[in-house]
Each structure stands twice: as C-alpha cells, then as structure tokens.
Amino acid sequence: MVAAAQHAGPEGGLTYEDLNVVVNEVSIQVSVVRRDGELPPIVFLHGFGSSKEDYVDLAIRPMFRGRPFVAFDAPGCGATICDDLSQISIPFQVATALVVLERLGIQRFHIAGHSMGGLGALLLAHQEQDRVISFIDIKGNLAPEDCFLSRQIFTFASDDPQSFMDAFTARTRSALSYSSALYSASLRQKVNVGAVRGIFESMVQLSDNNDLLGKFLSLPCPRMYMYGEEYVGLSYLGKLAENGVELAMIPECGHFPMYSNPVEMWKRIALFIERVEQS
C-alpha cells in the first residue's frame, strides 16, 4: 500500500491513499478517501463521469458526526490506475470494490451508489446480503429505461473511443437537464476513454437482461431509491413503494443530486441511516 496522505477534517481526519490490488489478474492502483470511526461505515460507489470527491462533504456535515465512510475511484475513472482497461466492466468494478473492502477490513456497512455506482452497489448488495446494513440507490439502473447515457454506445456507435467521448460530452453539455452541463465539463478528466465501451456495454447488458428490479426488491436490507424530480415518470416507482422501498424525490434535480441539490440529498441519506440504525 502506498503511504497515506492525511488531512485533518472537522469531524476527524480524512485519509487519502492508493491501494495496490490485483483483480482478475489485473493490477490496479485504487485511489481511496476514507474516514475511520466506531460506527458502521458508508461505502460510496460513484457514477460514470464522477469521482470519489462527490462524497467527501460528508465529513463536514453535522448530521454525519462520527460516521466513517469510504469512497474510491472506480477502475478507468478518476485517479485510479488500471493496467488493462479492456477488462473493465460493471462486474469488474464490483470485484474491485470487494477487494478494497477486504483490504480495509470492512465487514458490515451501509452502501450508497449513484448511477453506474448504483448498479454496481446493487450487484454487490445482492452478492453480500449478510454484510449490507442498508442500501441507498441514487438513480442507479433498475430497468432498460435507465440506460439513457450508457445506451449511447450503441445509438451513437463509433469505432474511435475518443470521437465517441467527444460527441458524448457535447450531447451531455447541451442537454437541458439539471447540472448536465456542469457534469459534462469534467468528463474528459474523470473518465479514461479506453474504459467507456466496457462500462457502457455491460451497463446495457445488465439492465436489459438481468432482472435488476427483481434483485433490488429481493434484498433483505432496508432500501432507499433516490431520484430527481425530472424522473417522477419512471415506470417502476409505484412497484418500489408497494414493496417497502423508501422513495426520496429530490426537488430541483435531475440525474445528479450531489450537484443540483446536495443539501437535500445529504439530509435524506442521514435521516434514512438514522432510522435504520434505530429500528
């Protein structure tokens, strides 16, 4: 493990570190930020085009006083370095998450995932049901209709990864949706173009063929599904509510509550975890 850089935060120190791990015979240097503590930690999996830094504000929010957490850049994203980008997919990212949890000695945890990370978190929670205390799904994929970004790998197909990414960024920048332009501004810095096809194709394949909604509803842990008001028409919201899932609609928000309305996002997460741990 590379030496950890320390930063003293208002609720305890943040640790930034690189973990050298091997997943499916691929060497990865995983860029991690975490805060230790006695309470069960929250594990965050970020979305496509985002990074671990989306979640560091937890450390300065009073509602999370003393709450440990872990966030890391997925393979092919952010500051994480992966030796073989051709191997990257959602299942590969899940396998990486499990190795990171093992290296950090984390046994039981709350998990929260956004978009791509929500899909990965669902697969992880389904696989490790005895370890997951609760699951906060922030507009993660549950059905084919959720592939509005990832399906572009087919609807705007290109043999040139850089050309695809340039056009994808331009489309995202011009979309009239909350925080879409802001999100697009850092896509080139946060995603390695060599990882895009494997991530997007696996997201579509899983969403179209793997009954993600059924997996989500079958989880024994408390579940929250968070979505922006732009997605009030999702076909499965009624079914989620009927099956005991807490719905968290974030006002003035689309796909990115951490950018459009972080105050409401953090409040809903904190209240949900508080209810879970008091029940």
C-alpha positions, 0 to 999 in steps of 0.5 A: 500500500502506498503511504497515506496522505492525511488531512485533518477534517472537522469531524476527524481526519480524512485519509487519502491513499492508493491501494495496490490490488490485483483483480482478475489478474489485473493490477490496479492502483485504487485511489481511496478517501476514507474516514475511520470511526466506531460506527458502521461505515458508508461505502460510496460507489460513484457514477460514470463521469464522477469521482470519489470527491462527490462524497467527501462533504460528508465529513463536514456535515453535522448530521454525519458526526462520527460516521466513517465512510469510504469512497474510491475511484472506480477502475478507468475513472478518476485517479485510479490506475488500471493496467488493462482497461479492456477488462473493465466492466460493471462486474469488474468494478464490483470485484474491485470494490470487494477487494478494497473492502477486504483490504480495509477490513470492512465487514458490515456497512451501509452502501450508497451508489449513484448511477453506474455506482448504483448498479454496481452497489446493487450487484454487490448488495445482492452478492453480500446480503449478510454484510449490507446494513442498508442500501441507498440507490441514487438513480442507479439502473433498475430497468432498460429505461435507465440506460439513457447515457450508457445506451449511447454506445450503441445509438451513437456507435463509433469505432474511435473511443475518443470521437465517441467521448467527444460527441458524448460530452457535447450531447451531455453539455447541451442537454437541458437537464439539471447540472448536465452541463456542469457534469459534462465539463469534467468528463474528459478528466474523470473518465479514461476513454479506453474504459467507456465501451466496457462500462457502457456495454455491460451497463446495457447488458445488465439492465436489459437482461438481468432482472435488476428490479427483481434483485433490488426488491429481493434484498433483505436490507432496508432500501432507499431509491433516490431520484430527481424530480425530472424522473417522477415518470419512471415506470417502476416507482409505484412497484418500489413503494408497494414493496417497502422501498423508501422513495426520496424525490429530490426537488430541483434535480435531475440525474445528479443530486450531489450537484443540483441539490446536495443539501437535500440529498445529504439530509435524506441519506442521514435521516434514512441511516438514522432510522435504520440504525434505530429500528 
